[in-house]
Amino acid sequence: MALFRGPDKSQYTPLISVIVPSYRHEKFLAERLNTISWQTYENIEIILLDDASPDNSGDILTRFASTCENVSALRINKSNSGLPIHQWVKGVSLARGEYVWIAESDDESSPEFLSELLNLLMKNPSAGMAYCDSEVIDENSHFVARYDYTSTQYADSGLWASDFCMHGRDFVANFMVFRNLIPNVSAVLFRASVLKDNLCESSLKYCADWALYNKILLSHDIAFSPAPMNKFRKHIQTTRWHDKKSYVTELREKLVLLKSLKCAFTSNASAQSNIDSSLRFIFSNRHKFKRVEYLCSQIAELNKASIKQLYIFGANDIAERAIETSLTMNIKPIVIDTFKAGQMCKGIEVTPLNVNDFSDSSVVVICSLSYQDTMQMILEERGFEGRVLRV
């Protein structure tokens, strides 16, 4: 591995460019910078960007830049650019390395992240990007869950249990057409030349990263490590839908993305079938936000005095909204999900179904769109005759 471009350090060019796009993450920024500094692979340059944060993020970056010799650039915007992708473009334009890591400012990483993914890319020269598994952490860096690769729309057959390198077009056609299976950009190491050829300005707010990955993988392979070296922080500022307007925006972006893939796979009947299946799924779930809000209104109308226990059946994004609603009523629910037992959902540990003794004075909230009939049948088989709320 060539670490230098010339005979001495005067002609040294960093092999890996680490771009830190920051916005309003003062609480998490110091720890993020630490996990970059503690990387076992040291041949890096660090590019610090702040998108006019209203907190002290800019000051934290400035202090770090003054003490870290690996910092090659510090850019603090006077006005917010509007979308994270704008900062990615700026950072990549400044990058001098052969590889690029976009390390989002609210995430964390294991010390071996760069060395392991670099090794994976070196072993697989056809791969334009490599990524690793992720642990989801909360605002206080506590473990919440491992990233969930399962889906009702495909069978992975243990794919994510070990290292792999797959043809990018196959990965898109069989998996990415259904959902973005790359936890977040912090989990990815890119070949700089590939990233620069494919990254461009985008008006997408929720699916810009997904669109970028697809674009890269239509012409390059992808490599994966099952080691959870990325720590993806989930908190209130995480970019995702929070209201009806943002939910509709995300759906529209997914439709645009899938329609572009239909054009990319015109001669692939299997891919076309998968895309059509994904489009049908989106259409069938187009009223998800409305249904979840109605479910929450039903929870809010419950008579607390008549409830022995409130159970949340299923640990997912719907469950999170149900938990938030119950907590505002000063009701701490029990969260049930046998497959996710031991993980955390909104600060509550998930329990398996068989350890709960339901009584008829309990209320069970079923938090699933795809499996609610099956979950209702499970409750009936256990003899539960209390009230059931369904999304």
C-alpha positions in Angstrom: 0.0 0.0 0.0 1.5 3.3 -1.1 1.1 5.9 1.7 3.1 8.6 0.0 3.0 10.1 -3.5 6.7 11.0 -3.6 10.1 10.3 -2.0 9.4 12.3 1.1 6.7 13.8 3.3 6.8 17.1 1.5 4.8 15.5 -1.3 2.5 13.6 1.1 -1.1 13.3 0.1 -3.6 11.8 2.5 -4.9 8.5 1.4 -8.3 8.9 3.1 -10.2 12.1 3.3 -12.6 12.3 6.3 -15.3 14.8 5.7 -17.3 16.0 8.8 -20.5 17.9 7.7 -21.8 19.5 10.8 -25.1 21.1 11.6 -26.6 21.7 15.1 -25.0 18.7 16.7 -23.1 20.5 19.5 -24.1 17.8 22.0 -22.5 15.0 19.9 -19.7 16.7 18.0 -16.8 16.4 20.5 -17.4 12.6 20.7 -17.6 12.3 16.9 -14.3 14.1 16.5 -12.8 11.8 19.2 -13.9 8.7 17.3 -12.2 10.1 14.2 -9.0 10.9 16.1 -8.9 7.5 17.6 -8.9 5.6 14.3 -6.1 3.0 14.1 -5.5 4.0 10.5 -3.8 7.4 10.8 -3.0 8.4 7.2 -5.9 10.8 6.9 -6.9 14.4 6.3 -9.9 15.8 8.0 -12.2 18.3 6.4 -14.5 20.2 8.8 -17.7 21.8 7.5 -20.4 23.6 9.5 -23.7 24.7 7.8 -24.3 27.8 9.9 -25.3 26.0 13.1 -27.2 28.1 15.6 -25.4 26.4 18.5 -21.7 26.2 19.4 -20.7 23.7 16.7 -18.6 26.1 14.8 -16.6 27.0 17.9 -16.0 23.3 18.7 -14.8 22.7 15.1 -12.5 25.7 15.3 -10.9 24.6 18.5 -10.4 21.1 17.2 -8.8 22.4 14.0 -6.3 24.4 16.0 -5.1 21.3 17.8 -5.3 18.5 15.2 -2.6 18.5 12.6 -4.7 16.2 10.3 -7.3 19.0 9.7 -6.7 20.2 6.1 -9.8 22.5 5.8 -12.3 24.3 8.0 -15.3 25.9 6.3 -18.1 27.6 8.3 -21.1 28.8 6.3 -22.6 32.2 7.2 -26.1 30.9 6.0 -27.6 27.5 6.0 -27.4 25.7 2.6 -30.7 23.9 3.2 -29.8 20.3 2.4 -27.0 18.0 3.8 -26.1 16.9 0.2 -24.8 20.4 -0.5 -22.2 20.0 2.3 -21.2 16.6 0.9 -20.5 18.1 -2.5 -18.4 20.9 -0.9 -16.4 18.4 1.2 -15.7 16.1 -1.7 -14.5 19.0 -3.8 -11.9 19.7 -1.2 -10.9 16.1 -0.7 -7.4 15.0 -1.9 -7.5 11.4 -0.8 -7.9 8.2 -2.8 -10.8 7.3 -0.5 -13.5 9.3 1.2 -15.4 8.9 4.5 -18.3 11.2 5.1 -18.5 11.0 8.9 -21.7 12.6 10.0 -21.4 14.8 13.0 -23.8 13.0 15.3 -22.5 9.5 14.8 -19.7 7.5 16.3 -17.4 4.8 15.1 -15.1 2.0 16.3 -11.3 2.7 16.1 -10.8 0.0 13.4 -13.5 1.4 11.1 -11.2 2.9 8.5 -8.6 0.2 8.5 -11.1 -2.6 8.1 -13.1 -1.0 5.3 -9.9 0.2 3.5 -8.7 -3.4 3.6 -12.0 -4.6 2.2 -11.8 -2.2 -0.7 -8.2 -3.1 -1.4 -9.2 -6.8 -1.6 -12.1 -6.0 -3.9 -10.9 -3.6 -6.6 -14.2 -3.8 -8.4 -16.1 -2.3 -5.5 -16.8 1.4 -5.6 -17.8 1.5 -2.0 -17.7 -0.6 1.1 -19.9 -0.4 4.2 -20.2 -2.1 7.5 -23.0 -3.1 9.8 -24.3 -0.5 12.4 -25.4 -0.3 15.9 -28.2 2.2 16.6 -27.4 4.4 19.7 -29.5 7.0 21.5 -28.7 10.5 22.5 -26.6 9.3 25.4 -24.6 6.8 23.2 -26.4 3.9 24.7 -27.0 0.8 22.5 -30.5 0.7 21.1 -30.4 -2.1 18.4 -28.5 -3.6 15.6 -29.5 -2.4 12.2 -32.4 -4.5 10.8 -31.8 -5.9 7.3 -34.9 -8.1 7.3 -37.9 -7.3 5.1 -41.2 -9.0 3.9 -40.2 -8.2 0.3 -37.0 -10.2 0.0 -35.1 -13.1 1.7 -31.5 -12.3 2.6 -30.6 -16.0 3.4 -28.0 -14.8 5.9 -26.4 -12.4 3.4 -25.4 -9.8 6.0 -24.0 -12.3 8.5 -20.5 -12.3 6.8 -18.3 -10.4 4.4 -19.4 -10.2 0.8 -18.7 -8.4 -2.4 -21.6 -8.3 -4.8 -22.3 -7.0 -8.3 -23.7 -3.5 -7.7 -26.6 -4.0 -10.2 -27.6 -7.2 -8.5 -27.6 -5.5 -5.1 -29.8 -2.7 -6.4 -32.2 -5.0 -8.4 -32.7 -7.5 -5.5 -32.5 -5.3 -2.4 -32.1 -1.5 -2.9 -35.3 -1.2 -5.0 -37.2 -2.1 -1.8 -35.4 0.0 0.8 -32.1 1.7 1.5 -30.1 -1.0 3.0 -27.1 1.2 3.9 -27.7 2.3 7.5 -26.3 5.8 6.9 -23.4 7.4 5.0 -21.2 7.3 8.1 -21.0 3.5 7.6 -19.5 3.9 4.1 -16.0 4.2 2.7 -16.0 5.4 -0.9 -13.3 5.3 -3.6 -12.8 9.0 -4.2 -12.8 8.8 -8.0 -16.1 6.9 -8.0 -17.8 9.3 -5.5 -16.6 12.4 -7.5 -18.0 10.9 -10.7 -21.4 10.3 -9.2 -22.0 12.9 -6.5 -23.9 16.0 -7.6 -26.3 18.5 -6.2 -29.8 17.2 -5.5 -33.1 18.6 -4.4 -34.0 15.4 -2.5 -34.3 15.8 1.2 -34.9 12.3 2.4 -33.6 10.0 -0.4 -30.5 11.8 -1.7 -28.1 9.3 -0.2 -30.2 6.4 -1.5 -30.2 7.8 -5.0 -26.4 8.3 -4.8 -25.8 4.7 -3.7 -28.0 3.4 -6.5 -26.2 5.6 -9.1 -22.8 4.3 -8.0 -23.9 0.6 -7.8 -25.3 0.6 -11.3 -21.7 0.6 -12.5 -19.6 -0.6 -9.5 -19.7 -3.5 -7.1 -20.3 -3.2 -3.3 -18.4 -4.8 -0.4 -19.7 -5.3 3.1 -18.4 -6.2 6.6 -20.8 -7.5 9.3 -18.7 -5.9 12.1 -20.9 -3.2 13.6 -18.2 -0.5 13.4 -20.5 2.3 12.8 -22.7 3.8 15.6 -25.7 5.4 14.0 -27.3 7.9 16.4 -31.1 8.1 16.4 -32.5 11.2 18.0 -35.0 14.0 17.5 -32.9 15.8 14.9 -32.3 12.7 12.7 -33.5 13.5 9.2 -36.8 11.6 8.7 -40.4 12.4 8.4 -42.1 14.0 11.5 -45.4 15.2 10.1 -47.8 14.6 7.2 -46.1 17.0 4.8 -42.6 15.5 5.3 -44.1 12.0 5.0 -45.7 12.8 1.7 -42.4 14.4 0.5 -40.5 11.2 1.3 -43.1 9.1 -0.6 -42.8 11.3 -3.6 -39.0 11.1 -3.5 -39.2 7.3 -3.4 -41.4 7.3 -6.5 -38.9 9.4 -8.4 -36.1 7.1 -7.4 -38.0 3.9 -8.4 -39.1 5.4 -11.7 -35.4 6.2 -12.5 -34.5 2.6 -11.7 -37.2 1.3 -14.1 -35.3 3.1 -16.9 -32.0 1.7 -15.7 -33.3 -1.9 -15.8 -35.3 -1.9 -19.0 -34.0 -5.3 -20.1 -34.1 -7.0 -16.7 -37.5 -8.7 -16.1 -36.7 -9.7 -12.5 -35.6 -6.2 -11.6 -38.7 -4.7 -13.2 -40.9 -7.1 -11.2 -39.2 -6.1 -8.0 -39.6 -2.4 -8.8 -43.3 -2.9 -9.5 -43.6 -4.8 -6.2 -41.9 -1.9 -4.4 -44.2 0.6 -6.1 -47.3 -1.4 -5.0 -46.0 -1.5 -1.4 -45.5 2.3 -1.4 -49.0 2.8 -2.8 -50.6 0.5 -0.2 -48.8 2.4 2.6 -49.5 5.9 1.2 -51.8 6.6 4.2 -49.4 5.2 6.8 -49.0 8.6 8.5 -52.7 9.1 8.8 -53.2 5.6 10.1 -50.5 6.0 12.7 -51.9 9.4 13.9 -55.3 7.8 14.2 -53.8 5.0 16.3 -52.2 7.5 18.6 -55.5 9.4 19.0 -57.1 6.1 20.1 -54.3 5.6 22.7 -54.8 9.1 23.9 -58.5 8.5 24.5 -58.0 5.4 26.7 -59.3 5.6 30.3 -56.1 5.1 32.3 -58.0 4.0 35.4 -59.4 1.0 33.6 -56.1 -0.3 32.1 -54.1 -2.8 34.1 -51.3 -2.7 31.5 -50.6 -1.2 28.1 -48.7 -3.4 25.7 -47.0 -2.2 22.5 -46.8 -5.3 20.2 -44.0 -4.7 17.7 -40.8 -2.6 18.0 -40.6 -0.3 15.0 -41.2 3.3 14.0 -45.0 2.9 14.6 -44.3 1.6 18.1 -42.1 4.7 18.8 -45.0 7.0 18.0 -47.3 4.8 20.2 -44.8 4.9 23.1 -44.4 8.7 22.8 -48.2 9.0 23.1 -48.5 6.7 26.1 -45.7 8.4 27.9 -47.4 11.8 27.6 -50.3 10.1 29.4 -47.9 9.0 32.2 -48.4 5.4 31.1 -45.2 3.4 30.7 -46.0 0.5 28.3 -44.5 -2.9 27.9 -43.0 -3.4 24.5 -43.2 -6.9 23.0 -41.2 -8.2 20.1 -39.7 -11.7 20.4 -37.2 -11.1 17.5 -35.9 -7.8 19.0 -36.0 -8.8 22.7 -33.3 -7.2 24.7 -33.1 -4.2 22.4 -34.4 -0.7 23.3 -37.3 1.1 21.8 -37.7 4.7 22.9 -35.8 3.9 26.1 -37.9 0.8 27.0 -36.4 -2.6 26.8 -38.1 -4.9 24.4 -39.4 -8.2 25.9 -40.3 -11.5 24.2 -44.0 -12.4 23.9 -43.8 -15.5 26.1 -42.8 -13.7 29.3 -45.9 -11.6 29.4 -49.0 -12.6 31.2 -51.9 -10.8 29.5 -55.0 -10.0 31.5 -58.4 -9.0 30.1 -58.1 -5.6 31.6 -55.0 -4.9 29.4 -54.8 -3.1 26.1 -52.6 -4.3 23.3 -51.5 -1.9 20.5 -50.5 -3.8 17.4 -47.8 -1.8 15.6 -47.5 -3.5 12.2 -49.0 -2.9 8.8 -47.9 -6.2 7.2 -48.4 -8.6 10.1 -51.3 -7.3 12.1 -53.6 -10.1 11.3 -51.0 -12.7 12.3 -50.3 -10.8 15.5 -54.0 -10.6 16.3 -54.2 -14.4 15.8 -51.3 -14.9 18.2 -53.1 -12.9 20.9 -56.3 -14.9 20.3 -54.3 -18.2 20.6 -53.0 -17.0 24.0 -56.6 -16.4 25.1 -56.4 -12.6 25.3 -59.9 -11.1 25.4 -58.9 -7.5 26.2 -59.0 -4.5 23.9 -56.8 -4.5 20.8 -55.9 -1.4 18.9 -54.6 -1.8 15.3 -52.9 0.7 13.1 
